[in-house]
Amino acid sequence: FPHVCSSHGYCEAVDSCRCNPSYYGSNCSLSECYGLLSNDSNVCSSHGSCVSPNNCSCSSSSYFSFNCSVHYCFGVLSNSSSVCHGNGQCVDIDNCDCFSDFDSSQQCKCRQGFSLQNGNCVRNLKPILFTHSSSFIFYTDVSNVLSIQYVYP
């Protein structure tokens, strides 16, 4: 009988299967993929099914790799160090979870009015007046908010 024990084991006694390695369950119908059984909702990174031991079949062409864990995030592979401009993690297709000070709607670039300097987003300021005698520099940002900086002589 070719389908006894799901063809992944042999019948040891009445209604009792002895499963081949990496197959489980009362009728040996469950396989294991990378430490999870095929009926686990997290198998194949929740983006595919375990069709045989350590063999995932991804449910969509948007997910790939051996365990269906890799996808694209705005044209960059989710496991690349440059995903989300290096300022966050790609949590799903075209969906960045950004570090603080970075804008997720901008794929983890600095918020408007800020620029990246030494790994941090800092407010863009432009000097509008500098007087040597007073040792003050007056700045405005892109929203025309005035800032004053004292310059030590």
PEGI-V450318 format. One record per residue. N is the residue number from 1. RES is the residue in three letters. PHI is phi in whole degrees, 0 to 359 (none if undefined). Layout:
n: [N | N]
res: [RES | RES]
phi: [PHI | PHI]
//
This chain:
n: [1 | 2 | 3 | 4 | 5 | 6 | 7 | 8 | 9 | 10 | 11 | 12 | 13 | 14 | 15 | 16 | 17 | 18 | 19 | 20 | 21 | 22 | 23 | 24 | 25 | 26 | 27 | 28 | 29 | 30 | 31 | 32 | 33 | 34 | 35 | 36 | 37 | 38 | 39 | 40 | 41 | 42 | 43 | 44 | 45 | 46 | 47 | 48 | 49 | 50 | 51 | 52 | 53 | 54 | 55 | 56 | 57 | 58 | 59 | 60 | 61 | 62 | 63 | 64 | 65 | 66 | 67 | 68 | 69 | 70 | 71 | 72 | 73 | 74 | 75 | 76 | 77 | 78 | 79 | 80 | 81 | 82 | 83 | 84 | 85 | 86 | 87 | 88 | 89 | 90 | 91 | 92 | 93 | 94 | 95 | 96 | 97 | 98 | 99 | 100 | 101 | 102 | 103 | 104 | 105 | 106 | 107 | 108 | 109 | 110 | 111 | 112 | 113 | 114 | 115 | 116 | 117 | 118 | 119 | 120 | 121 | 122 | 123 | 124 | 125 | 126 | 127 | 128 | 129 | 130 | 131 | 132 | 133 | 134 | 135 | 136 | 137 | 138 | 139 | 140 | 141 | 142 | 143 | 144 | 145 | 146 | 147 | 148 | 149 | 150 | 151 | 152 | 153]
res: [PHE | PRO | HIS | VAL | CYS | SER | SER | HIS | GLY | TYR | CYS | GLU | ALA | VAL | ASP | SER | CYS | ARG | CYS | ASN | PRO | SER | TYR | TYR | GLY | SER | ASN | CYS | SER | LEU | SER | GLU | CYS | TYR | GLY | LEU | LEU | SER | ASN | ASP | SER | ASN | VAL | CYS | SER | SER | HIS | GLY | SER | CYS | VAL | SER | PRO | ASN | ASN | CYS | SER | CYS | SER | SER | SER | SER | TYR | PHE | SER | PHE | ASN | CYS | SER | VAL | HIS | TYR | CYS | PHE | GLY | VAL | LEU | SER | ASN | SER | SER | SER | VAL | CYS | HIS | GLY | ASN | GLY | GLN | CYS | VAL | ASP | ILE | ASP | ASN | CYS | ASP | CYS | PHE | SER | ASP | PHE | ASP | SER | SER | GLN | GLN | CYS | LYS | CYS | ARG | GLN | GLY | PHE | SER | LEU | GLN | ASN | GLY | ASN | CYS | VAL | ARG | ASN | LEU | LYS | PRO | ILE | LEU | PHE | THR | HIS | SER | SER | SER | PHE | ILE | PHE | TYR | THR | ASP | VAL | SER | ASN | VAL | LEU | SER | ILE | GLN | TYR | VAL | TYR | PRO]
phi: [none | 291 | 258 | 296 | 55 | 56 | 64 | 236 | 176 | 222 | 281 | 271 | 203 | 302 | 56 | 223 | 259 | 249 | 277 | 295 | 305 | 72 | 237 | 217 | 99 | 296 | 239 | 60 | 271 | 261 | 253 | 242 | 238 | 52 | 91 | 238 | 287 | 298 | 267 | 281 | 295 | 266 | 299 | 54 | 58 | 63 | 234 | 183 | 231 | 272 | 267 | 196 | 309 | 51 | 223 | 270 | 247 | 290 | 281 | 213 | 289 | 285 | 243 | 206 | 96 | 301 | 237 | 62 | 262 | 256 | 211 | 262 | 232 | 53 | 85 | 244 | 300 | 297 | 261 | 275 | 292 | 263 | 297 | 55 | 55 | 74 | 241 | 176 | 237 | 275 | 265 | 194 | 304 | 51 | 220 | 265 | 253 | 272 | 292 | 301 | 77 | 245 | 262 | 293 | 287 | 251 | 57 | 71 | 270 | 297 | 297 | 303 | 91 | 235 | 223 | 278 | 222 | 54 | 82 | 237 | 274 | 237 | 297 | 286 | 238 | 230 | 292 | 247 | 203 | 223 | 236 | 292 | 290 | 267 | 61 | 242 | 240 | 259 | 235 | 231 | 262 | 294 | 265 | 63 | 278 | 275 | 234 | 236 | 237 | 274 | 254 | 287 | 290]
//
